[in-house]
Amino acid sequence: MLLETLPSILVSSLEGHSVDLKEHIGTTLVLIYFNSTCPICQSEAELIRREFSEEKNSNFIWISSESVADVKDFRERYDFVNLSNHTFLSDTLFRLAGEFKLTTVPATLVYDSKGVLVDFFKGAVSMTDLKAAVIKTHESSR
């Protein structure tokens, strides 16, 4: 069963600090569980970078079970370094995957500003569907 609200899960920032996912509640949150070697994740990174780099009302949180170094490399390879609305985190202890029972990547979860789950995509997500979920989330947060 999928969690209806964003749980408190500690993961690592790229600077090595512990970060609680709940710290990101307050705006629309798009949580993307990925792996840097996953072809679908790579394709989605390119599409999301192109479609959502100017999105100011949403935060994109990218989480991988890979090392901080691998996550940094992915962030740089897909040119997210200077985008303030995209945060990359490492979860080598598989806390997120365990909490959500995720066994495949990518997985994309869209939360409203109160941390309530609005939409969930397992596997590839079209940008049309992701945009619709983000718009629906903005509307439900009003």
C-alpha positions in Angstrom: 0.0 0.0 0.0 1.3 3.4 -1.0 1.8 6.0 1.7 -0.7 8.8 1.4 1.5 11.4 3.1 5.2 12.1 2.8 7.0 10.2 5.6 9.9 11.4 7.6 12.9 9.7 5.9 16.5 10.7 6.4 18.7 10.7 3.4 22.1 12.3 2.5 22.6 15.6 0.8 25.4 15.8 -1.8 27.4 17.7 0.9 27.1 14.7 3.3 24.4 16.1 5.6 21.3 14.3 6.8 18.2 15.6 5.2 14.6 14.8 6.3 12.3 14.6 3.3 9.6 16.4 5.3 11.8 19.5 5.2 10.6 19.9 1.6 6.9 20.2 2.4 5.5 23.6 1.6 5.4 23.6 -2.2 4.5 21.1 -4.8 7.0 18.3 -4.5 8.0 15.9 -7.3 9.9 13.0 -5.8 11.9 11.0 -8.3 13.5 7.7 -7.3 16.2 6.9 -9.9 19.4 5.1 -10.7 22.1 6.7 -12.8 22.6 3.6 -15.0 18.9 3.2 -15.8 18.2 4.1 -19.5 14.6 5.3 -18.7 15.9 7.5 -15.8 18.5 9.0 -18.2 15.8 9.7 -20.8 13.5 11.2 -18.2 16.3 13.4 -16.8 16.7 15.0 -20.2 13.0 15.5 -20.6 12.4 16.8 -17.1 15.4 19.2 -17.5 13.9 20.6 -20.7 10.2 20.7 -19.5 10.6 21.8 -15.9 13.8 23.9 -15.6 11.7 27.1 -15.4 9.1 25.6 -13.1 9.1 27.9 -10.0 6.1 26.5 -8.0 7.5 23.0 -7.7 10.5 21.3 -6.2 12.0 18.2 -7.8 13.7 15.9 -5.4 15.8 13.3 -7.1 16.8 10.4 -4.8 19.1 7.4 -5.7 20.3 4.5 -3.6 23.7 5.1 -5.2 26.7 6.9 -3.7 26.9 10.7 -3.4 29.6 10.6 -6.1 27.4 8.8 -8.5 24.4 11.1 -7.8 26.7 14.2 -8.3 27.9 12.8 -11.6 24.3 12.2 -12.8 23.3 15.8 -11.7 26.2 17.3 -13.6 25.8 15.1 -16.7 22.2 16.2 -17.1 22.9 19.8 -16.3 20.9 20.3 -13.1 23.7 21.9 -11.1 22.5 25.5 -11.4 18.7 24.8 -11.1 17.5 25.7 -7.6 14.2 23.8 -8.0 16.1 20.4 -8.4 17.7 18.8 -5.4 19.7 15.6 -5.6 20.0 13.2 -2.6 21.6 9.9 -1.9 19.9 7.0 0.0 22.5 4.2 0.2 20.6 2.7 3.1 17.5 2.2 0.9 15.2 4.0 3.4 13.0 5.4 0.7 12.7 2.2 -1.3 11.9 0.3 1.9 9.3 2.8 3.1 7.6 2.8 -0.2 8.2 -0.8 -1.2 9.9 0.4 -4.4 11.6 -2.4 -6.4 12.1 -0.7 -9.7 13.3 2.7 -11.0 12.1 5.2 -12.0 9.3 5.9 -9.6 7.8 9.4 -9.5 5.6 10.6 -6.7 3.8 14.0 -6.7 2.9 15.7 -3.4 0.9 18.8 -2.7 2.2 21.6 -0.4 0.9 19.8 2.6 2.8 16.6 1.8 -0.3 14.7 0.6 0.2 12.3 -2.3 -1.6 13.4 -5.4 -0.1 11.1 -8.1 2.2 8.2 -8.5 4.0 6.8 -11.5 5.9 3.6 -11.5 8.3 3.2 -14.4 8.4 5.7 -17.3 6.2 8.7 -17.1 5.2 10.9 -20.0 5.8 14.6 -19.7 2.2 15.2 -20.5 1.1 13.1 -17.5 3.7 14.6 -15.2 2.7 18.2 -16.2 -1.0 17.3 -15.6 -0.1 15.9 -12.2 1.8 19.1 -11.3 -1.0 21.3 -12.5 -3.5 19.2 -10.5 -1.3 19.5 -7.4 -1.1 23.3 -7.8 -4.9 23.5 -8.1 -5.4 21.3 -5.0 -3.0 23.4 -2.9 -5.0 26.6 -3.5 
